[in-house]
Amino acid sequence: MNLEDYRITCGWSKNEMARQASMDFNTLNRALNGENVSLGTADKIAAAISRKLGRSIPWQTIEGLNANVKSL
């Protein structure tokens, strides 16, 4: 499932999804559009979805959720 599928499954508007993930709407919108987001942002989104659905959803399993995971 992609991020939009999860948003709909959770019954959230984009604004509500951003609120549940404790982030700015524009940051969430970048994630929804498939743009790279920080690892922390990806984790927050996955955690919010996991809480809502009552099961663990690792960010890596969310299709199209692209996180910057560059090594130092």
Backbone bond lengths (Angstrom), bond angles and torsions (degrees), N, CA, C in turn:
res aa  C-N    CA-C-N  psi(-1)  N-CA   C-N-CA  omega(-1)  CA-C   N-CA-C  phi
1 M - - - 1.461 - - 1.521 108.63 -
2 N 1.321 115.65 143.65 1.452 118.72 176.17 1.530 110.18 -92.52
3 L 1.319 115.66 176.61 1.458 120.44 -174.72 1.528 112.01 -62.28
4 E 1.307 117.06 -38.91 1.469 120.55 178.44 1.535 110.55 -64.83
5 D 1.329 117.14 -39.17 1.466 120.82 176.41 1.527 110.62 -59.68
6 Y 1.332 116.41 -44.86 1.464 120.32 178.74 1.527 110.78 -64.37
7 R 1.322 116.61 -40.14 1.473 119.93 179.34 1.527 109.99 -58.60
8 I 1.309 116.22 -46.41 1.465 121.07 -179.61 1.531 110.72 -67.05
9 T 1.325 117.47 -42.77 1.459 121.93 178.66 1.529 110.97 -59.01
10 C 1.325 116.25 -38.58 1.465 121.07 179.42 1.530 112.23 -76.18
11 G 1.321 117.09 -11.23 1.461 120.44 -179.63 1.516 113.31 74.21
12 W 1.322 116.92 27.49 1.454 122.06 -176.24 1.518 112.40 -102.96
13 S 1.310 115.78 143.18 1.461 121.04 164.58 1.528 105.77 -75.07
14 K 1.309 116.84 170.00 1.467 119.51 176.37 1.526 110.12 -62.54
15 N 1.320 117.09 -40.94 1.464 120.00 178.81 1.519 111.54 -62.72
16 E 1.326 117.12 -40.66 1.464 120.29 179.89 1.522 110.84 -68.78
17 M 1.317 117.15 -38.50 1.461 119.23 178.16 1.529 110.03 -62.63
18 A 1.316 116.78 -42.40 1.468 120.55 177.57 1.527 109.96 -61.37
19 R 1.317 117.09 -42.38 1.472 120.87 179.51 1.522 110.89 -64.07
20 Q 1.331 116.97 -45.59 1.463 121.19 -179.69 1.531 111.76 -62.78
21 A 1.329 116.24 -31.47 1.466 120.92 -179.84 1.531 112.09 -92.04
22 S 1.333 116.53 3.94 1.469 122.35 178.54 1.523 112.25 55.04
23 M 1.349 114.60 52.85 1.456 118.47 178.98 1.516 110.65 -145.34
24 D 1.299 114.34 166.21 1.451 123.26 177.53 1.533 110.13 -67.97
25 F 1.329 116.00 145.18 1.464 120.62 179.03 1.525 111.57 -56.58
26 N 1.331 117.69 -42.23 1.470 120.62 -177.64 1.528 112.02 -63.52
27 T 1.318 116.60 -35.71 1.466 120.37 177.39 1.523 109.88 -65.28
28 L 1.330 115.98 -46.34 1.461 119.28 178.07 1.524 110.40 -61.78
29 N 1.304 117.07 -41.63 1.457 120.75 -178.74 1.530 111.30 -61.31
30 R 1.332 116.74 -37.86 1.471 119.54 175.79 1.528 110.17 -61.26
31 A 1.330 116.60 -42.90 1.471 120.40 178.64 1.527 110.54 -63.16
32 L 1.318 116.87 -43.19 1.468 121.03 179.67 1.520 111.92 -63.21
33 N 1.340 116.17 -29.57 1.464 121.09 179.92 1.518 112.90 -86.36
34 G 1.347 117.40 3.03 1.452 120.87 177.15 1.515 114.82 83.27
35 E 1.336 116.61 8.53 1.456 119.75 178.05 1.526 109.72 -76.81
36 N 1.325 116.32 157.22 1.458 120.60 177.44 1.519 110.56 -66.61
37 V 1.312 115.23 136.34 1.464 122.39 175.23 1.525 107.43 -127.50
38 S 1.306 117.10 167.89 1.463 120.11 179.52 1.528 110.14 -68.71
39 L 1.312 114.91 159.74 1.459 120.27 177.02 1.529 110.18 -61.44
40 G 1.331 116.67 -38.37 1.464 120.68 178.03 1.515 112.06 -61.36
41 T 1.326 116.44 -40.36 1.463 121.09 178.26 1.524 110.32 -64.26
42 A 1.321 116.69 -45.87 1.472 120.37 178.91 1.523 110.39 -60.04
43 D 1.331 116.14 -42.05 1.468 120.27 178.69 1.530 111.51 -62.83
44 K 1.331 117.54 -42.05 1.467 121.05 179.92 1.522 111.51 -63.29
45 I 1.313 115.90 -41.66 1.468 120.14 179.36 1.528 110.07 -63.66
46 A 1.325 116.12 -47.63 1.474 120.47 -179.39 1.522 110.95 -63.15
47 A 1.335 116.89 -38.76 1.471 120.25 179.96 1.523 110.97 -64.89
48 A 1.334 117.00 -41.34 1.467 120.65 179.47 1.528 110.68 -63.84
49 I 1.316 116.14 -44.57 1.469 120.42 178.46 1.524 109.89 -63.25
50 S 1.325 116.67 -43.44 1.461 121.24 -179.76 1.522 111.87 -60.40
51 R 1.337 116.30 -43.71 1.474 120.19 177.93 1.521 110.56 -60.43
52 K 1.314 116.30 -45.68 1.468 120.73 -177.28 1.530 111.82 -64.22
53 L 1.337 115.94 -41.97 1.468 119.82 -175.59 1.524 113.39 -89.49
54 G 1.328 117.00 -8.84 1.449 120.51 177.28 1.516 114.71 70.90
55 R 1.312 116.44 26.95 1.468 121.69 176.50 1.518 108.89 -153.50
56 S 1.310 115.63 157.83 1.454 120.26 -177.23 1.530 111.26 -75.23
57 I 1.320 115.44 125.37 1.463 122.23 176.10 1.530 106.77 -122.14
58 P 1.336 119.37 96.57 1.459 120.17 177.97 1.533 110.59 -65.21
59 W 1.330 116.51 142.78 1.466 118.77 -177.08 1.528 111.29 -59.55
60 Q 1.329 116.75 -29.76 1.467 120.45 -178.08 1.525 112.66 -64.75
61 T 1.323 117.24 -19.70 1.466 120.55 -178.10 1.526 112.34 -92.68
62 I 1.331 117.35 -3.89 1.462 120.93 -179.92 1.528 107.94 -88.21
63 E 1.308 115.92 110.22 1.451 121.86 -176.67 1.532 111.22 -57.34
64 G 1.308 116.18 129.37 1.457 121.10 176.01 1.515 114.75 82.94
65 L 1.337 118.73 -0.72 1.461 121.22 176.09 1.524 106.95 -87.01
66 N 1.308 115.95 107.49 1.458 122.42 -172.76 1.522 110.62 -107.26
67 A 1.325 115.46 115.88 1.468 120.62 -178.70 1.521 109.82 -112.66
68 N 1.319 115.08 143.00 1.471 121.39 174.08 1.512 107.71 -73.69
69 V 1.309 117.02 112.54 1.467 120.96 179.95 1.524 110.01 -122.98
70 K 1.314 115.46 40.97 1.463 121.00 -179.17 1.521 110.53 -63.67
71 S 1.311 115.66 140.15 1.462 120.68 175.28 1.520 108.73 -81.16
72 L 1.322 115.39 149.86 1.463 119.86 178.85 1.505 110.83 -83.10
